[in-house]
């Protein structure tokens, strides 16, 4: 699905957006994988693919866990809204 972010239209899929929102909310790739009933490497791959599409890192990964980057903070409301719109039909 094409979306506009930062003035650039990119093509992302719903799985990438779902994974991003879960990881952002849970602050954990492994917990997001459990919720989404996926493997952790699959969630990681979805996030990496989304980051490549957007041309931005969305998470800072460190020894003490993860946190959203500035780009991730900016993208989160859009991602949540996209999921809401998809659920509304």
VMD Tcl script that builds the backbone (N, CA, C; Angstrom):
set m [mol new atoms 267]
animate dup $m
set s [atomselect $m all]
$s set {name element resname resid chain x y z} {
  {N N UNK 1 A 0.845 -1.169 0.000}
  {CA C UNK 1 A 0.000 0.000 0.000}
  {C C UNK 1 A 0.891 1.232 0.000}
  {N N UNK 2 A 0.661 2.154 -0.917}
  {CA C UNK 2 A 1.472 3.375 -0.939}
  {C C UNK 2 A 1.022 4.354 0.156}
  {N N UNK 3 A 1.979 4.909 0.875}
  {CA C UNK 3 A 1.696 5.941 1.870}
  {C C UNK 3 A 2.690 7.070 1.681}
  {N N UNK 4 A 2.321 8.248 2.156}
  {CA C UNK 4 A 3.216 9.391 2.091}
  {C C UNK 4 A 3.757 9.650 3.492}
  {N N UNK 5 A 5.084 9.703 3.588}
  {CA C UNK 5 A 5.726 9.975 4.867}
  {C C UNK 5 A 6.905 10.880 4.596}
  {N N UNK 6 A 6.926 12.008 5.237}
  {CA C UNK 6 A 8.010 12.963 5.037}
  {C C UNK 6 A 8.055 13.508 3.618}
  {N N UNK 7 A 6.877 13.584 2.988}
  {CA C UNK 7 A 6.801 14.125 1.635}
  {C C UNK 7 A 7.189 13.132 0.556}
  {N N UNK 8 A 7.431 11.873 0.959}
  {CA C UNK 8 A 7.818 10.838 0.003}
  {C C UNK 8 A 6.773 9.735 0.035}
  {N N UNK 9 A 6.345 9.293 -1.143}
  {CA C UNK 9 A 5.406 8.187 -1.221}
  {C C UNK 9 A 6.195 6.887 -1.264}
  {N N UNK 10 A 5.869 5.977 -0.335}
  {CA C UNK 10 A 6.546 4.692 -0.268}
  {C C UNK 10 A 5.500 3.584 -0.257}
  {N N UNK 11 A 5.919 2.396 -0.621}
  {CA C UNK 11 A 5.022 1.248 -0.636}
  {C C UNK 11 A 5.367 0.333 0.534}
  {N N UNK 12 A 4.419 0.149 1.429}
  {CA C UNK 12 A 4.611 -0.729 2.579}
  {C C UNK 12 A 3.444 -1.705 2.634}
  {N N UNK 13 A 3.636 -2.792 3.371}
  {CA C UNK 13 A 2.510 -3.706 3.525}
  {C C UNK 13 A 1.990 -3.674 4.952}
  {N N UNK 14 A 0.784 -4.163 5.107}
  {CA C UNK 14 A 0.111 -4.094 6.391}
  {C C UNK 14 A 0.891 -4.850 7.469}
  {N N UNK 15 A 1.526 -5.956 7.101}
  {CA C UNK 15 A 2.315 -6.727 8.063}
  {C C UNK 15 A 3.450 -5.918 8.646}
  {N N UNK 16 A 4.076 -5.085 7.817}
  {CA C UNK 16 A 5.155 -4.229 8.311}
  {C C UNK 16 A 4.618 -3.221 9.320}
  {N N UNK 17 A 3.473 -2.651 9.009}
  {CA C UNK 17 A 2.888 -1.643 9.893}
  {C C UNK 17 A 2.440 -2.276 11.204}
  {N N UNK 18 A 1.801 -3.449 11.124}
  {CA C UNK 18 A 1.388 -4.146 12.346}
  {C C UNK 18 A 2.595 -4.471 13.216}
  {N N UNK 19 A 3.654 -4.958 12.609}
  {CA C UNK 19 A 4.860 -5.281 13.376}
  {C C UNK 19 A 5.448 -4.027 14.012}
  {N N UNK 20 A 5.521 -2.935 13.254}
  {CA C UNK 20 A 6.072 -1.692 13.789}
  {C C UNK 20 A 5.272 -1.219 15.006}
  {N N UNK 21 A 3.955 -1.198 14.893}
  {CA C UNK 21 A 3.118 -0.708 15.997}
  {C C UNK 21 A 3.280 -1.596 17.227}
  {N N UNK 22 A 3.298 -2.903 17.037}
  {CA C UNK 22 A 3.451 -3.809 18.183}
  {C C UNK 22 A 4.811 -3.632 18.854}
  {N N UNK 23 A 5.863 -3.568 18.063}
  {CA C UNK 23 A 7.198 -3.391 18.644}
  {C C UNK 23 A 7.272 -2.041 19.365}
  {N N UNK 24 A 6.715 -1.003 18.763}
  {CA C UNK 24 A 6.736 0.327 19.379}
  {C C UNK 24 A 5.973 0.336 20.702}
  {N N UNK 25 A 4.834 -0.331 20.738}
  {CA C UNK 25 A 4.019 -0.328 21.953}
  {C C UNK 25 A 4.591 -1.233 23.041}
  {N N UNK 26 A 5.127 -2.376 22.630}
  {CA C UNK 26 A 5.632 -3.343 23.600}
  {C C UNK 26 A 7.111 -3.146 23.928}
  {N N UNK 27 A 7.813 -2.352 23.096}
  {CA C UNK 27 A 9.250 -2.097 23.257}
  {C C UNK 27 A 10.054 -3.399 23.250}
  {N N UNK 28 A 9.563 -4.362 22.453}
  {CA C UNK 28 A 10.224 -5.663 22.403}
  {C C UNK 28 A 9.877 -6.375 21.107}
  {N N UNK 29 A 10.910 -6.827 20.396}
  {CA C UNK 29 A 10.683 -7.599 19.178}
  {C C UNK 29 A 10.107 -8.972 19.522}
  {N N UNK 30 A 10.613 -9.601 20.580}
  {CA C UNK 30 A 10.150 -10.946 20.927}
  {C C UNK 30 A 8.705 -10.934 21.429}
  {N N UNK 31 A 8.334 -9.955 22.243}
  {CA C UNK 31 A 6.943 -9.876 22.706}
  {C C UNK 31 A 6.001 -9.544 21.554}
  {N N UNK 32 A 6.443 -8.686 20.637}
  {CA C UNK 32 A 5.633 -8.383 19.459}
  {C C UNK 32 A 5.426 -9.637 18.623}
  {N N UNK 33 A 6.466 -10.440 18.497}
  {CA C UNK 33 A 6.358 -11.691 17.741}
  {C C UNK 33 A 5.322 -12.614 18.373}
  {N N UNK 34 A 5.320 -12.693 19.685}
  {CA C UNK 34 A 4.333 -13.536 20.373}
  {C C UNK 34 A 2.917 -13.047 20.094}
  {N N UNK 35 A 2.694 -11.748 20.219}
  {CA C UNK 35 A 1.371 -11.173 19.992}
  {C C UNK 35 A 0.908 -11.410 18.550}
  {N N UNK 36 A 1.839 -11.254 17.609}
  {CA C UNK 36 A 1.512 -11.406 16.195}
  {C C UNK 36 A 1.550 -12.861 15.731}
  {N N UNK 37 A 1.941 -13.760 16.622}
  {CA C UNK 37 A 2.078 -15.186 16.312}
  {C C UNK 37 A 3.051 -15.407 15.146}
  {N N UNK 38 A 4.185 -14.739 15.257}
  {CA C UNK 38 A 5.262 -14.841 14.278}
  {C C UNK 38 A 6.542 -15.190 15.015}
  {N N UNK 39 A 7.574 -15.508 14.272}
  {CA C UNK 39 A 8.888 -15.677 14.892}
  {C C UNK 39 A 9.527 -14.307 15.057}
  {N N UNK 40 A 10.458 -14.211 16.001}
  {CA C UNK 40 A 11.152 -12.942 16.205}
  {C C UNK 40 A 11.940 -12.538 14.958}
  {N N UNK 41 A 12.619 -13.470 14.264}
  {CA C UNK 41 A 13.311 -13.058 13.035}
  {C C UNK 41 A 12.363 -12.518 11.962}
  {N N UNK 42 A 11.149 -13.032 11.913}
  {CA C UNK 42 A 10.173 -12.527 10.948}
  {C C UNK 42 A 9.773 -11.082 11.266}
  {N N UNK 43 A 9.576 -10.787 12.543}
  {CA C UNK 43 A 9.248 -9.420 12.954}
  {C C UNK 43 A 10.417 -8.497 12.651}
  {N N UNK 44 A 11.621 -8.941 12.958}
  {CA C UNK 44 A 12.821 -8.150 12.667}
  {C C UNK 44 A 12.918 -7.854 11.177}
  {N N UNK 45 A 12.670 -8.859 10.355}
  {CA C UNK 45 A 12.736 -8.677 8.899}
  {C C UNK 45 A 11.699 -7.676 8.421}
  {N N UNK 46 A 10.501 -7.716 9.002}
  {CA C UNK 46 A 9.456 -6.761 8.618}
  {C C UNK 46 A 9.860 -5.333 8.973}
  {N N UNK 47 A 10.432 -5.170 10.145}
  {CA C UNK 47 A 10.868 -3.834 10.576}
  {C C UNK 47 A 12.006 -3.342 9.686}
  {N N UNK 48 A 12.966 -4.191 9.411}
  {CA C UNK 48 A 14.090 -3.792 8.561}
  {C C UNK 48 A 13.612 -3.414 7.161}
  {N N UNK 49 A 12.660 -4.155 6.637}
  {CA C UNK 49 A 12.105 -3.853 5.315}
  {C C UNK 49 A 11.389 -2.500 5.338}
  {N N UNK 50 A 10.623 -2.250 6.389}
  {CA C UNK 50 A 9.929 -0.966 6.530}
  {C C UNK 50 A 10.932 0.171 6.625}
  {N N UNK 51 A 11.991 -0.021 7.406}
  {CA C UNK 51 A 13.020 1.011 7.542}
  {C C UNK 51 A 13.685 1.297 6.189}
  {N N UNK 52 A 13.930 0.256 5.405}
  {CA C UNK 52 A 14.512 0.462 4.065}
  {C C UNK 52 A 13.549 1.251 3.178}
  {N N UNK 53 A 12.277 0.901 3.211}
  {CA C UNK 53 A 11.279 1.597 2.387}
  {C C UNK 53 A 11.195 3.077 2.760}
  {N N UNK 54 A 11.226 3.353 4.061}
  {CA C UNK 54 A 11.098 4.734 4.534}
  {C C UNK 54 A 12.421 5.496 4.465}
  {N N UNK 55 A 13.514 4.756 4.384}
  {CA C UNK 55 A 14.826 5.398 4.372}
  {C C UNK 55 A 15.209 5.981 5.717}
  {N N UNK 56 A 14.659 5.429 6.774}
  {CA C UNK 56 A 14.902 5.922 8.137}
  {C C UNK 56 A 14.984 4.747 9.100}
  {N N UNK 57 A 15.837 4.854 10.110}
  {CA C UNK 57 A 15.799 3.899 11.215}
  {C C UNK 57 A 14.660 4.306 12.130}
  {N N UNK 58 A 13.841 3.352 12.507}
  {CA C UNK 58 A 12.680 3.638 13.343}
  {C C UNK 58 A 12.932 3.330 14.813}
  {N N UNK 59 A 13.922 2.467 15.083}
  {CA C UNK 59 A 14.238 2.073 16.452}
  {C C UNK 59 A 15.726 2.215 16.706}
  {N N UNK 60 A 16.052 2.601 17.933}
  {CA C UNK 60 A 17.428 2.539 18.416}
  {C C UNK 60 A 17.527 1.240 19.189}
  {N N UNK 61 A 18.426 0.379 18.759}
  {CA C UNK 61 A 18.590 -0.916 19.397}
  {C C UNK 61 A 19.832 -0.860 20.269}
  {N N UNK 62 A 19.646 -1.137 21.530}
  {CA C UNK 62 A 20.781 -1.097 22.446}
  {C C UNK 62 A 20.753 -2.279 23.391}
  {N N UNK 63 A 21.759 -2.368 24.224}
  {CA C UNK 63 A 21.856 -3.461 25.176}
  {C C UNK 63 A 20.696 -3.525 26.148}
  {N N UNK 64 A 20.090 -2.407 26.408}
  {CA C UNK 64 A 18.998 -2.345 27.383}
  {C C UNK 64 A 17.634 -2.317 26.719}
  {N N UNK 65 A 17.546 -2.771 25.506}
  {CA C UNK 65 A 16.260 -2.789 24.831}
  {C C UNK 65 A 16.236 -1.840 23.653}
  {N N UNK 66 A 15.052 -1.454 23.293}
  {CA C UNK 66 A 14.880 -0.593 22.124}
  {C C UNK 66 A 14.045 0.619 22.486}
  {N N UNK 67 A 14.202 1.647 21.658}
  {CA C UNK 67 A 13.325 2.816 21.791}
  {C C UNK 67 A 13.161 3.426 20.412}
  {N N UNK 68 A 12.089 4.160 20.248}
  {CA C UNK 68 A 11.816 4.802 18.969}
  {C C UNK 68 A 12.817 5.922 18.699}
  {N N UNK 69 A 13.227 6.036 17.460}
  {CA C UNK 69 A 14.020 7.186 17.036}
  {C C UNK 69 A 13.050 8.343 16.800}
  {N N UNK 70 A 13.580 9.486 16.450}
  {CA C UNK 70 A 12.724 10.630 16.119}
  {C C UNK 70 A 11.813 10.279 14.942}
  {N N UNK 71 A 12.354 9.595 13.942}
  {CA C UNK 71 A 11.547 9.182 12.789}
  {C C UNK 71 A 10.469 8.182 13.209}
  {N N UNK 72 A 10.828 7.279 14.123}
  {CA C UNK 72 A 9.853 6.313 14.625}
  {C C UNK 72 A 8.723 6.988 15.375}
  {N N UNK 73 A 9.075 7.981 16.198}
  {CA C UNK 73 A 8.055 8.752 16.930}
  {C C UNK 73 A 7.128 9.471 15.958}
  {N N UNK 74 A 7.701 10.010 14.882}
  {CA C UNK 74 A 6.902 10.731 13.891}
  {C C UNK 74 A 6.001 9.784 13.107}
  {N N UNK 75 A 6.477 8.570 12.826}
  {CA C UNK 75 A 5.718 7.625 12.012}
  {C C UNK 75 A 4.629 6.903 12.802}
  {N N UNK 76 A 4.804 6.728 14.111}
  {CA C UNK 76 A 3.866 5.949 14.918}
  {C C UNK 76 A 2.414 6.402 14.797}
  {N N UNK 77 A 2.089 7.685 14.914}
  {CA C UNK 77 A 0.674 8.068 14.789}
  {C C UNK 77 A 0.079 7.716 13.419}
  {N N UNK 78 A 0.880 7.839 12.364}
  {CA C UNK 78 A 0.410 7.464 11.028}
  {C C UNK 78 A 0.127 5.964 10.964}
  {N N UNK 79 A 1.031 5.180 11.528}
  {CA C UNK 79 A 0.883 3.724 11.494}
  {C C UNK 79 A -0.356 3.288 12.278}
  {N N UNK 80 A -0.554 3.873 13.449}
  {CA C UNK 80 A -1.731 3.544 14.259}
  {C C UNK 80 A -3.000 3.911 13.502}
  {N N UNK 81 A -3.003 5.057 12.865}
  {CA C UNK 81 A -4.181 5.508 12.099}
  {C C UNK 81 A -4.463 4.575 10.923}
  {N N UNK 82 A -3.425 4.140 10.243}
  {CA C UNK 82 A -3.602 3.214 9.126}
  {C C UNK 82 A -4.280 1.934 9.615}
  {N N UNK 83 A -3.817 1.400 10.741}
  {CA C UNK 83 A -4.423 0.178 11.274}
  {C C UNK 83 A -5.876 0.414 11.677}
  {N N UNK 84 A -6.164 1.576 12.258}
  {CA C UNK 84 A -7.544 1.906 12.626}
  {C C UNK 84 A -8.443 1.950 11.392}
  {N N UNK 85 A -7.963 2.598 10.345}
  {CA C UNK 85 A -8.738 2.702 9.109}
  {C C UNK 85 A -8.973 1.333 8.478}
  {N N UNK 86 A -7.966 0.456 8.548}
  {CA C UNK 86 A -8.118 -0.877 7.983}
  {C C UNK 86 A -9.163 -1.684 8.773}
  {N N UNK 87 A -9.183 -1.530 10.077}
  {CA C UNK 87 A -10.155 -2.239 10.912}
  {C C UNK 87 A -11.572 -1.724 10.686}
  {N N UNK 88 A -11.693 -0.417 10.425}
  {CA C UNK 88 A -13.001 0.182 10.177}
  {C C UNK 88 A -13.563 -0.232 8.819}
  {N N UNK 89 A -12.662 -0.649 7.953}
  {CA C UNK 89 A -13.094 -1.119 6.628}
  {C C UNK 89 A -13.180 -0.012 5.680}
}
mol reanalyze $m
mol bondsrecalc $m
mol representation Tube
mol addrep $m
